[in-house]
Amino acid sequence: MAAARSIADELALDGDWVEATLAQARYVPAVAQLIMPSANPQARNWSAYRARFVETRRIDAGVRWWRDNEAWLDRAALRFGVPAQIVVGIVGVETFYGRLTGNFRVLDALATLSFDFPTGRSDRSGYFRSELGQFLRLVRREGWEASAVLGSYAGAMGLPQFMPSSVLNHAIDFDGDGRIDLMRSSADVVGSVARFLAAHGWQSGMPTHYPVDPPQDIVDRALLLVPDIVPSFSPAQMVERGARLDESALPHEGELALIELLNGEAAPSYVAGTQNFYALTRYNASSYYALAVVELGRAISALR
């Protein structure tokens, strides 16, 4: 109830309504369990991770979804500079084109992670407390029944799995019908995903990554890996450290990141990520996720 008053004051919401709404929230043990780091070895195995998403059923569904929404995808590409295959790849990885949007009450998920965040990993309760406030703000604005909104165990919603703050800040009424609907309006989904990426630094016409062989020297390799997914080195600097870049990368004008993707007991895979690769990780902070999006979109594009 103290949090309810704080949220109401911070976001200028009716205090009695916030208290009554939060009183409906229930602790969900499954949410606390699912937010923990995965013990699944596939989580750190690029080959296995890729196979989960770049597979026949998802590719076929993506081809159909692209054909059904081609006009909106073309319009979004012109307006925001984000290629259709990237938008299609994101929606495919996130929710299998609407088949897997989540069955948790968003109110319960966000309240669980705000007030009973599990021990054993870095505490992100502050982030989820902020998202809970934004969810209440969104519910109030849209006139929704808070307890009826369903989403993922982390509180993400709709085909693009937007968190409440992303709905408020980046979702768009792309079909012009007077409302934003990320569950039933493919146009709004397409426009919102493209707008999110544009707001997070997507550069029109820039590749997401280039092929690269890492330095053989372990010190040079370690130095290039320090910034992780953040582009920090010019092509010339990477070459100076012993990386062997594909010729197409040498004229690249921006900075690059050496991205390492583990493959279990096999040798890691490497790519040289651009600003656009980094923009994809603003959607989900995982290099495995970003590359799966790119490769799913590419596979779908090849079959159109």
Phi, psi and chi 1 to 4 in degrees:
 res  aa     phi    psi   chi1   chi2   chi3   chi4
   1 MET       -  -32.3  -69.0  -57.1   98.5      -
   2 ALA   -64.6  -39.1      -      -      -      -
   3 ALA   -65.6  -37.5      -      -      -      -
   4 ALA   -60.2  -44.1      -      -      -      -
   5 ARG   -66.2  -39.9  -70.0 -171.1  -67.3  -86.6
   6 SER   -63.7  -44.2  175.1      -      -      -
   7 ILE   -62.8  -44.1  -70.4  171.5      -      -
   8 ALA   -61.4  -44.0      -      -      -      -
   9 ASP   -66.7  -43.7  -69.3  -17.4      -      -
  10 GLU   -65.3  -39.0  177.7 -175.1  -17.7      -
  11 LEU  -108.0    9.4  -60.2  176.7      -      -
  12 ALA    56.5   46.3      -      -      -      -
  13 LEU  -106.1  157.9  -63.7  171.1      -      -
  14 ASP   -65.3  122.0  178.8   80.3      -      -
  15 GLY   -62.0  -42.8      -      -      -      -
  16 ASP   -63.5  -40.0  -68.7  -19.8      -      -
  17 TRP   -65.8  -41.9  175.5   82.0      -      -
  18 VAL   -63.7  -44.3  172.2      -      -      -
  19 GLU   -61.5  -44.6  -73.4 -168.3   10.5      -
  20 ALA   -64.5  -37.1      -      -      -      -
  21 THR   -70.4  -46.6  -58.1      -      -      -
  22 LEU   -65.6  -26.2  -75.6 -174.7      -      -
  23 ALA   -65.0  -18.9      -      -      -      -
  24 GLN   -82.9  -12.6  -58.8  175.2   52.9      -
  25 ALA   -72.1  145.2      -      -      -      -
  26 ARG  -128.3  143.0  -63.4  -67.1  178.6  -93.7
  27 TYR   -69.0  133.8  173.2   76.0      -      -
  28 VAL  -120.6  106.6 -178.6      -      -      -
  29 PRO   -56.3  -35.6  -25.3   34.7      -      -
  30 ALA   -63.5  -33.9      -      -      -      -
  31 VAL   -64.3  -46.6  166.6      -      -      -
  32 ALA   -62.8  -32.7      -      -      -      -
  33 GLN   -74.0  -43.1 -179.6  179.4    0.8      -
  34 LEU   -71.3  -24.4  -72.2  166.4      -      -
  35 ILE   -76.1  -12.4 -156.0   66.6      -      -
  36 MET   -72.6  152.6  -64.0  -63.2  -71.9      -
  37 PRO   -55.2  140.0  -23.5   32.9      -      -
  38 SER   -68.0  137.1  174.9      -      -      -
  39 ALA   -89.6   -1.5      -      -      -      -
  40 ASN   -72.7  122.2 -174.1  -18.0      -      -
  41 PRO   -61.8  -19.4   19.6  -30.7      -      -
  42 GLN   -63.6  -24.4  -71.0 -174.2    1.5      -
  43 ALA   -62.3  -24.2      -      -      -      -
  44 ARG  -121.0   30.6  -61.5  -70.8  -75.7  174.6
  45 ASN  -131.8  102.2 -174.8  -37.0      -      -
  46 TRP   -59.6  -41.5  163.0 -121.1      -      -
  47 SER   -60.7  -45.0  179.7      -      -      -
  48 ALA   -70.4  -40.2      -      -      -      -
  49 TYR   -61.2  -46.9 -172.3   93.8      -      -
  50 ARG   -59.2  -41.3 -177.9 -173.3 -171.7  -78.9
  51 ALA   -63.9  -25.8      -      -      -      -
  52 ARG   -67.2  -31.5  -74.3  173.9   53.0 -161.8
  53 PHE  -112.3  -35.8  -62.7  106.6      -      -
  54 VAL   -94.5   76.4 -171.6      -      -      -
  55 GLU  -138.5  164.4   48.9   85.1   23.3      -
  56 THR   -56.3  -47.6  -58.3      -      -      -
  57 ARG   -64.2  -42.1  -69.1 -172.7  -49.7  138.4
  58 ARG   -71.5  -36.4 -153.7  171.3  -62.5 -119.0
  59 ILE   -64.3  -45.8  -68.0  169.4      -      -
  60 ASP   -61.9  -42.2  -70.1  -15.8      -      -
  61 ALA   -64.6  -36.1      -      -      -      -
  62 GLY   -67.5  -38.2      -      -      -      -
  63 VAL   -60.0  -45.3  169.5      -      -      -
  64 ARG   -64.6  -42.9  -67.8 -169.0  -63.4  -89.6
  65 TRP   -65.6  -39.0 -160.6   79.4      -      -
  66 TRP   -62.4  -47.2 -170.7  -32.2      -      -
  67 ARG   -62.2  -40.0  -72.4  174.0  179.6  165.9
  68 ASP   -67.9  -26.1  -69.9  -17.1      -      -
  69 ASN  -122.5   23.7  -62.1  -70.2      -      -
  70 GLU   -58.9  -41.0 -172.6  163.7    9.9      -
  71 ALA   -63.3  -41.9      -      -      -      -
  72 TRP   -69.1  -38.3  -64.4  116.2      -      -
  73 LEU   -64.6  -41.5  -71.2  161.1      -      -
  74 ASP   -64.8  -40.6  -69.7  -13.7      -      -
  75 ARG   -65.3  -41.2  179.2  178.1  167.1 -173.6
  76 ALA   -66.3  -38.0      -      -      -      -
  77 ALA   -62.6  -40.2      -      -      -      -
  78 LEU   -68.5  -40.0  -74.1  172.1      -      -
  79 ARG   -79.3  -40.2  179.8  168.3  172.7 -179.0
  80 PHE  -112.3  -10.0  -62.2  109.9      -      -
  81 GLY    79.4   12.2      -      -      -      -
  82 VAL  -100.3  121.0  179.6      -      -      -
  83 PRO   -62.0  151.0  -19.0   30.6      -      -
  84 ALA   -56.8  -40.9      -      -      -      -
  85 GLN   -66.0  -25.7   68.9 -175.9   53.7      -
  86 ILE   -72.8  -45.3  -65.5  -63.8      -      -
  87 VAL   -61.8  -45.2  175.1      -      -      -
  88 VAL   -63.8  -38.7  173.6      -      -      -
  89 GLY   -63.7  -41.3      -      -      -      -
  90 ILE   -63.9  -48.8  -76.0  177.8      -      -
  91 VAL   -64.2  -34.0  178.8      -      -      -
  92 GLY   -68.1  -44.5      -      -      -      -
  93 VAL   -69.6  -40.6  169.9      -      -      -
  94 GLU   -67.1  -49.7  -71.2  -70.6  -12.2      -
  95 THR  -140.3   13.8   60.3      -      -      -
  96 PHE    54.8   42.3 -155.5  148.8      -      -
  97 TYR    59.6   42.2  -54.8  101.6      -      -
  98 GLY    96.3   -1.9      -      -      -      -
  99 ARG   -76.9  -27.4  -63.2 -173.3 -168.0 -175.5
 100 LEU  -129.5   73.5  -54.7  169.0      -      -
 101 THR   -97.2   -4.8   55.9      -      -      -
 102 GLY   102.0  143.7      -      -      -      -
 103 ASN  -120.8   17.1  -68.0  -49.4      -      -
 104 PHE   -90.7  142.1  -68.3   93.7      -      -
 105 ARG   -67.3  123.2  -66.0 -159.2  -41.5  174.1
 106 VAL   -59.8  -37.8  171.2      -      -      -
 107 LEU   -57.9  -45.5  177.8   64.3      -      -
 108 ASP   -65.9  -44.7  -67.1  -17.1      -      -
 109 ALA   -61.2  -48.6      -      -      -      -
 110 LEU   -69.8  -36.1  -67.0  175.7      -      -
 111 ALA   -67.5  -41.6      -      -      -      -
 112 THR   -57.7  -45.9  -64.4      -      -      -
 113 LEU   -80.1  -16.0  -62.2  174.1      -      -
 114 SER   -81.7  -43.1  -64.5      -      -      -
 115 PHE  -108.3  -16.5  -54.3  124.0      -      -
 116 ASP  -138.2   47.6  -69.0  -76.3      -      -
 117 PHE   -63.9  132.4 -162.9   88.0      -      -
 118 PRO   -69.7  149.3   25.2  -34.4      -      -
 119 THR   -80.2  163.7   57.7      -      -      -
 120 GLY   105.7   -1.7      -      -      -      -
 121 ARG  -151.5  172.2   63.7  161.0  -65.8  171.5
 122 SER   -59.9  136.5   56.7      -      -      -
 123 ASP   -74.8  115.6 -176.1    4.1      -      -
 124 ARG  -112.9   21.7  -60.9 -171.4   67.1 -154.5
 125 SER   -61.1  -33.8   58.4      -      -      -
 126 GLY   -62.4  -41.3      -      -      -      -
 127 TYR   -61.6  -46.4  166.1   75.5      -      -
 128 PHE   -72.3  -29.1  -71.9  104.4      -      -
 129 ARG   -63.6  -40.2  154.0   68.0  173.5   72.3
 130 SER   -64.2  -43.2  175.2      -      -      -
 131 GLU   -67.1  -32.6  -70.6  -64.8  -22.4      -
 132 LEU   -62.4  -43.4  176.2   60.0      -      -
 133 GLY   -62.0  -41.7      -      -      -      -
 134 GLN   -68.1  -32.6  -64.2  -55.1  -50.9      -
 135 PHE   -63.6  -45.2  175.0   68.4      -      -
 136 LEU   -63.2  -38.7  -66.3  172.8      -      -
 137 ARG   -62.5  -42.4 -178.7 -179.6  161.0 -152.3
 138 LEU   -66.1  -44.9  178.4   62.3      -      -
 139 VAL   -59.0  -43.8  164.5      -      -      -
 140 ARG   -64.1  -42.7 -166.8   66.7  161.7  173.9
 141 ARG   -64.9  -41.0 -173.7 -172.9   78.2  177.4
 142 GLU   -89.3  -12.0  -61.2  -64.5  -34.8      -
 143 GLY    74.7   27.1      -      -      -      -
 144 TRP   -80.6  160.4  -63.8  -18.1      -      -
 145 GLU   -87.0  113.1  177.8   59.7   45.6      -
 146 ALA   -56.0  -39.5      -      -      -      -
 147 SER   -75.0   -8.1   60.5      -      -      -
 148 ALA   -97.8   -9.4      -      -      -      -
 149 VAL   -81.4  125.1 -178.4      -      -      -
 150 LEU  -109.8  151.7  -59.0 -179.3      -      -
 151 GLY  -168.7 -156.7      -      -      -      -
 152 SER   -80.1  173.8   76.3      -      -      -
 153 TYR   -64.1  -18.4   66.1   85.2      -      -
 154 ALA   -97.6   -0.6      -      -      -      -
 155 GLY    93.0   13.1      -      -      -      -
 156 ALA   -83.2  148.8      -      -      -      -
 157 MET  -130.5  151.2  -60.9  172.3  -74.5      -
 158 GLY    76.4 -178.7      -      -      -      -
 159 LEU   -60.0  -36.9  -89.7   72.9      -      -
 160 PRO   -88.4   -0.6   31.9  -34.4      -      -
 161 GLN    53.4   55.9  -68.6  -69.7  -85.5      -
 162 PHE   -81.5  136.8  -89.5   16.2      -      -
 163 MET   -72.6  160.2  -66.8  -62.2  -72.0      -
 164 PRO   -53.2  -41.1  -30.0   37.0      -      -
 165 SER   -65.0  -34.3   61.7      -      -      -
 166 SER   -70.7  -35.4  -70.5      -      -      -
 167 VAL   -60.7  -46.6  177.1      -      -      -
 168 LEU   -67.3  -36.8  -70.8  166.3      -      -
 169 ASN   -93.8  -26.4  -66.2  -34.2      -      -
 170 HIS  -128.5  -19.3  -56.2  -64.5      -      -
 171 ALA   -66.6  148.0      -      -      -      -
 172 ILE  -139.6  144.5 -174.3  173.1      -      -
 173 ASP   -82.4   84.7  172.8   20.7      -      -
 174 PHE   -80.5  -21.5 -152.5   46.2      -      -
 175 ASP   -95.8   -1.5   56.7   12.7      -      -
 176 GLY    69.5   26.8      -      -      -      -
 177 ASP   -91.3    6.1   67.6   -7.6      -      -
 178 GLY    93.3    0.5      -      -      -      -
 179 ARG  -150.0  158.5   63.6 -165.8 -175.0   96.8
 180 ILE  -101.6  124.3  -63.0  169.8      -      -
 181 ASP  -134.9  103.3 -173.1  -15.0      -      -
 182 LEU   -91.1    5.3  -61.7 -177.7      -      -
 183 MET  -102.2  -40.7  -80.9  -62.5  -65.0      -
 184 ARG  -115.3  -14.3  -71.7  168.0  -70.1  -85.6
 185 SER  -103.4  103.2  171.4      -      -      -
 186 SER   -62.2  -32.7  -65.7      -      -      -
 187 ALA   -60.8  -46.2      -      -      -      -
 188 ASP   -64.8  -36.3  -68.2   -3.7      -      -
 189 VAL   -63.0  -49.5  170.5      -      -      -
 190 VAL   -60.1  -50.9  167.4      -      -      -
 191 GLY   -63.5  -38.1      -      -      -      -
 192 SER   -70.0  -41.1  -61.8      -      -      -
 193 VAL   -64.1  -45.7  169.6      -      -      -
 194 ALA   -63.9  -40.3      -      -      -      -
 195 ARG   -65.7  -38.9 -172.8 -176.9 -172.5 -150.7
 196 PHE   -59.8  -47.8  177.8   98.0      -      -
 197 LEU   -65.0  -40.9  -69.6  175.0      -      -
 198 ALA   -61.1  -39.2      -      -      -      -
 199 ALA   -69.5  -19.7      -      -      -      -
 200 HIS  -106.9   25.1  -72.7   81.9      -      -
 201 GLY    98.1   11.3      -      -      -      -
 202 TRP   -62.1  133.0 -176.6  -85.5      -      -
 203 GLN  -109.4  119.6  -58.7  -65.2  -48.9      -
 204 SER   -59.4  132.4  179.2      -      -      -
 205 GLY    84.8   -6.4      -      -      -      -
 206 MET   -88.7  134.5  179.1 -176.4  -72.0      -
 207 PRO   -62.5  160.8  -18.1   30.0      -      -
 208 THR   -82.1  -29.8   54.1      -      -      -
 209 HIS  -166.1  168.7   63.7  -77.5      -      -
 210 TYR  -130.5  153.2  -60.7  100.8      -      -
 211 PRO   -64.2  147.3  -20.0   32.0      -      -
 212 VAL  -156.3  144.2   64.0      -      -      -
 213 ASP  -104.4  128.3  -68.9  -34.7      -      -
 214 PRO   -71.0  163.1   30.0  -36.9      -      -
 215 PRO   -59.4  143.6  -21.0   31.6      -      -
 216 GLN   -73.3  -34.0  -66.5  -62.7  -49.2      -
 217 ASP   -70.2  125.8 -176.8   86.1      -      -
 218 ILE   -68.0  -28.9   58.7  173.2      -      -
 219 VAL   -70.1  -46.9  173.7      -      -      -
 220 ASP   -61.8  -41.2  -75.7  -28.3      -      -
 221 ARG   -63.2  -44.0 -172.6 -173.1  -45.4  167.6
 222 ALA   -61.4  -41.0      -      -      -      -
 223 LEU   -62.4  -40.5  -76.1  169.5      -      -
 224 LEU   -71.5  -24.7  -68.9 -179.5      -      -
 225 LEU   -86.2  -13.3  -71.4  171.4      -      -
 226 VAL   -55.2  -46.0  165.7      -      -      -
 227 PRO   -73.2   -3.2  -16.2   31.4      -      -
 228 ASP    60.3 -120.8 -165.3   23.2      -      -
 229 ILE   -87.9   -0.6   55.2  179.2      -      -
 230 VAL   -84.7  118.7 -179.4      -      -      -
 231 PRO   -59.5  123.3  -22.5   34.1      -      -
 232 SER  -139.5   -7.2  -56.0      -      -      -
 233 PHE  -129.1  139.4  -55.5  100.0      -      -
 234 SER   -71.8  160.2   69.0      -      -      -
 235 PRO   -53.6  -41.0  -28.5   36.1      -      -
 236 ALA   -62.9  -39.4      -      -      -      -
 237 GLN   -67.1  -37.6  -71.5  172.1  -36.3      -
 238 MET   -65.4  -42.0  -67.7 -169.6   75.8      -
 239 VAL   -64.0  -40.6  170.8      -      -      -
 240 GLU   -59.0  -32.0  -73.6  172.1    7.2      -
 241 ARG   -86.5    3.4  -72.1  -69.1 -178.2 -176.7
 242 GLY   100.8    1.5      -      -      -      -
 243 ALA   -73.6  143.3      -      -      -      -
 244 ARG  -107.1  100.3  -63.6  178.5   59.4 -171.4
 245 LEU   -86.4  147.6  -76.5  166.8      -      -
 246 ASP   -60.4  147.6 -173.9   80.0      -      -
 247 GLU   -56.7  -32.7  -73.6 -170.8    8.0      -
 248 SER   -64.4  -20.3   61.4      -      -      -
 249 ALA   -85.8  -21.2      -      -      -      -
 250 LEU   -61.7  -36.9  -62.5  178.6      -      -
 251 PRO   -83.2    1.1    1.4   10.9      -      -
 252 HIS   -57.3  130.7 -177.9   79.3      -      -
 253 GLU   -87.7  -20.2  -65.1 -177.3   -2.3      -
 254 GLY   -93.9 -172.4      -      -      -      -
 255 GLU   -90.4  160.6  -66.0 -177.2  -40.6      -
 256 LEU  -126.4  160.4  -59.3  170.7      -      -
 257 ALA  -123.8  137.9      -      -      -      -
 258 LEU   -82.1  113.2 -179.0   63.2      -      -
 259 ILE  -102.7  124.2  -52.0  -67.6      -      -
 260 GLU  -106.5  128.2 -179.1 -179.9   67.3      -
 261 LEU  -121.1  117.1  -57.8  106.8      -      -
 262 LEU   -72.2  153.0  -58.8  179.7      -      -
 263 ASN  -130.6   45.9  -75.9  -54.5      -      -
 264 GLY    65.1 -127.8      -      -      -      -
 265 GLU   -83.1  -11.3  -64.5 -178.2   -0.6      -
 266 ALA   -80.5  171.5      -      -      -      -
 267 ALA   -66.0  145.3      -      -      -      -
 268 PRO   -65.1  160.8  -17.2   30.2      -      -
 269 SER  -101.6  151.6  -60.5      -      -      -
 270 TYR  -134.3  143.3  -66.2   89.5      -      -
 271 VAL  -137.4  158.8  -61.6      -      -      -
 272 ALA  -100.2  105.9      -      -      -      -
 273 GLY   -84.1  140.7      -      -      -      -
 274 THR   -97.8 -174.2   68.6      -      -      -
 275 GLN   -58.7  -34.2  168.5   60.2   35.6      -
 276 ASN   -71.6  -32.6  -77.7   -6.9      -      -
 277 PHE   -63.4  -43.3 -167.9   94.7      -      -
 278 TYR   -62.7  -38.8 -177.1   72.5      -      -
 279 ALA   -59.8  -38.3      -      -      -      -
 280 LEU   -64.2  -32.6  -72.7  172.8      -      -
 281 THR   -76.0   -8.7   66.5      -      -      -
 282 ARG   -76.0  -21.0  -58.5  -51.3   83.9 -157.8
 283 TYR   -78.4  -41.4 -153.0  104.5      -      -
 284 ASN  -151.3  119.8 -179.2  -42.3      -      -
 285 ALA   -76.2   61.2      -      -      -      -
 286 SER  -144.8  127.7  162.3      -      -      -
 287 SER   -68.1  -29.5   53.6      -      -      -
 288 TYR   -65.1  -44.6  -61.9   79.9      -      -
 289 TYR   -60.3  -49.1  168.4   87.7      -      -
 290 ALA   -60.4  -43.8      -      -      -      -
 291 LEU   -71.3  -32.7 -163.7   53.6      -      -
 292 ALA   -64.2  -40.6      -      -      -      -
 293 VAL   -58.4  -48.4  163.4      -      -      -
 294 VAL   -62.4  -45.9  173.1      -      -      -
 295 GLU   -74.5  -32.9  -62.6 -150.5   -3.2      -
 296 LEU   -65.4  -47.2  175.3   60.2      -      -
 297 GLY   -59.5  -39.7      -      -      -      -
 298 ARG   -66.2  -41.9 -177.2  179.2  -64.7  162.4
 299 ALA   -64.3  -38.4      -      -      -      -
 300 ILE   -68.8  -43.5  -67.9  166.5      -      -
 301 SER   -59.0  -36.5 -179.5      -      -      -
 302 ALA   -67.4  -20.2      -      -      -      -
 303 LEU  -103.8   -0.2  -66.3  179.7      -      -
 304 ARG   -68.7      -  -72.1 -173.6   57.3 -109.5
